[in-house]
Amino acid sequence: MVNDSNLQHIPWLSGKRPYQFFGPCSAESLDQLRTTAAGISEHFTDVIFRAGIWKPRTRPNTFEGVGEEGLKWLIDIKEEFGFKVTTEVASPAHVEACLKAGIDVLWIGARTTVNPFSVQAIADALEGADVPVFVKNPLNPDVSLWSGAVERIGKAGITKLGAIHRGFHLADNKPYRNAPAWDLAVQFKTDHPEIPLICDVSHITGNPELIPHVAQRALDLDMDGLMVETHCNPKKALSDAKQQITPAHLQGLWNSLIFKSAESKNIEFQNQLDLLRSKIDRIDDSIVELLSQRMNISEEIGVYKKENQVTILQLQRWQEILERTIKSGKTLNMSEKFISNLYHSIHEESIDKQTNS
């Protein structure tokens, strides 16, 4: 269960953290929205009801949304169930239609975020508006592009800003539809601690069986809420049928999650945590000092190589270092992936030092 005393509250969002963005991938009919909303309302009250009105599909001749008519349906849901409603916008015309209809929250999709020209056009259309806007991460793993999109919307005068982590499309996303790349989400959250970050577990997983794991991981990383695509009859959904769940399934998911706080009022816990963190701080200081010594030596090596007209990259030496450190890391209970990533970064910095020596 959630301990309300430990939750933050953002006035312009419904309810309290973790925020709930639930609803179908697409608005297909008023009956479909009403049946889905009724199922959700049996278990949840402070929901931001989501549904796509315009669907940017990869290929033509597939369901591309019902268009502006769906905005009227969302307003009907808002009035009947008391939910705030949200949909995706991909153009200035979408923004204008949503503002005119009275949609509570807008979001910018991954396919739009990837294009600064499109984001700027939306930002221009939003000038003077008082509406919350969430920005999904771009398809490609580029945090600066994500941040840039948020900043463009902010410069338009939108102060109620949020972000949505929906995973990234990589060469190999398995077992997910979109690789979560949690480190990039953490980087964004670190760069923008004032912006609520919602995790779109449906687009990351593409598979309901994986949703509980991803949802729990998102909460463990202190994300501010979850977006879960919920449909009254997923098998008959006109878009993304495989990743949507029923309202009953949604309730089971929510009840299975463990909600944690970023802080604790337990004095003993806090004292012990401070002690352990101080140890980490001392170790971190030592690591940085050792890395500095290593880079100084790399610079010396770079000078000798330059004097003797020897190439900077010594592939055999680099392979020996990587093999040795991975072997040592495994002995000390560290993963090959971690050691490999770490030493690739060290090697890259070393190359830079030798190049500029």
C-alpha positions, -999 to +999 in steps of 0.1 A: +000+000+000+010+036-006+019+057+024+004+091+015+027+109+040+057+100+019+043+112-014+049+144-031+020+163-048+021+182-080-010+205-080-015+204-118-017+166-119-045+144-107-041+127-073-008+120-057+025+104-067+028+079-083+005+094-109-017+072-130-020+076-168-044+049-178-065+043-209-064+027-244-038+032-270-064+047-293-099+062-290-120+039-313-155+048-302-173+065-274-186+031-262-151+017-261-138+047-241-168+046-217-165+009-211-128+012-205-132+042-182-160+025-162-137-005-156-109+017-145-131+038-123-141+007-103-106+007-088-091+041-094-103+077-089-074+101-096-067+090-131-054+109-161-073+091-189-052+087-220-062+079-255-047+086-289-068+106-313-043+110-341-021+079-345+013+083-364+016+049-380+047+034-396+028+024-427-003+038-444-037+021-447-036+012-411-058+027-383-046+063-379-070+075-353-105+089-354-094+125-355-111+155-339-143+136-332-124+117-306-118+149-286-155+152-280-155+116-266-127+124-243-145+154-229-176+132-224-154+108-204-140+137-184-175+149-175-189+114-167-161+100-147-143+131-134-110+120-149-086+145-164-080+135-201-049+136-222-039+128-258-009+131-281-003+161-303+020+161-334+013+194-351+001+229-344-034+220-357-036+192-331-026+217-304-052+242-314-080+215-316-071+202-281-070+236-265-103+245-281-119+212-269-106+216-233-082+186-231-064+188-197-030+174-206-011+171-238+019+149-247+044+150-275+052+115-289+086+099-296+083+103-334+078+140-330+105+146-303+131+133-327+125+163-349+133+198-335+115+215-363+082+197-354+087+204-317+093+241-323+062+243-344+042+228-315+059+252-291+049+282-312+013+269-312+014+266-274+025+302-267+001+318-242-016+285-233-019+273-197-018+235-202+005+207-189+027+192-216+046+160-213+074+151-237+083+115-246+119+105-252+129+104-289+131+070-306+169+071-307+189+071-274+198+108-273+192+125-240+202+159-253+175+157-280+149+149-253+161+177-231+161+201-260+125+193-268+115+200-232+134+232-232+117+244-265+083+238-249+094+256-217+106+286-238+071+289-252+059+298-216+047+264-206+056+260-169+037+227-163+062+205-179+066+167-176+085+139-194+076+103-204+101+075-206+089+051-232+121+033-241+144+036-271+146+018-304+179+000-306+193-026-330+184-052-305+155-044-281+148-080-269+130-090-248+113-055-250+095-037-277+117-007-269+149-010-248+143+008-214+179+021-212+174+030-176+207+048-174+194+074-200+162+079-180+182+084-148+205+108-167+174+128-178+160+128-143+193+139-129+195+168-154+159+178-147+150+169-111+121+195-111+103+178-140+080+148-132+090+117-151+064+091-160+073+056-173+052+043-203+055+007-194+033-005-223+056+009-250+087-004-233+075-039-229+051-045-259+040-075-238+017-075-207+038-103-191+068-079-188+048-050-174+051-059-137+089-061-139+093-028-158+067-010-136+084-020-104+118-011-118+105+024-127+091+029-092+123+017-077+141+043-097+118+069-081+099+078-113+068+098-106+041+077-122+032+050-147+014+051-181-003+018-188-024+012-220-057-002-208-085-014-231-118-030-223-111-057-249-075-057-260-079-085-285-101-063-306-081-031-302-074-013-335-038-004-325-011-020-303-035-048-293-007-070-280+005-046-253-028-034-238-043-049-207-079-049-193-090-028-163-091-059-141-056-068-151-046-032-143-059-035-108-040-067-103-008-050-116-012-020-093-019-042-062+012-062-069+036-033-069+057-023-040+056+015-034+087+030-018+096+064-006+128+083-016+133+091+021+127+075+056+120+091+089+137+062+107+167+078+125+186+045+128+182+039+091+193+074+081+224+072+104+234+039+089+228+052+054+249+083+060+277+061+073+277+038+042+274+068+019+304+084+036+324+053+028+313+055-008+324+091-010+358+083+002+361+054-023+349+077-051+376+103-042+402+075-044+389+063-077+390+098-092+426+103-079+437+070-094+421+078-127+438+111-127+472+093-121+463+069-149+456+097-174+488+115-165+507+083-174+487+081-206+498+116-215+535+106-209+530+075-231+515+098-258+546+120-258+569+090-262+547+076-290+547+109-308+585+112-305+590+078-319+562+081-346+542+052-331+504+051-336+483+060-306+460+030-308+478-003-300+451-028-306+469-058-290+477-039-259+441-027-256+427-062-260+451-074-233+440-047-209+403-055-216+407-092-212+427-089-180+403-064-163+372-084-173+388-115-158+397-096-126+363-081-124+346-115-126+368-127-098+356-098-077+319-104-085+315-077-112+298-083-145+316-084-178+293-058-192+301-033-164+339-037-167+337-036-205+317-004-204+339+012-178+372+004-196+359+015-230+352+049-214+387+049-198+403+039-230+385+066-250+397+092-225+432+078-226+432+080-264+421+117-262+449+124-237+475+108-259+462+126-290+465+160-273+498+153-255 
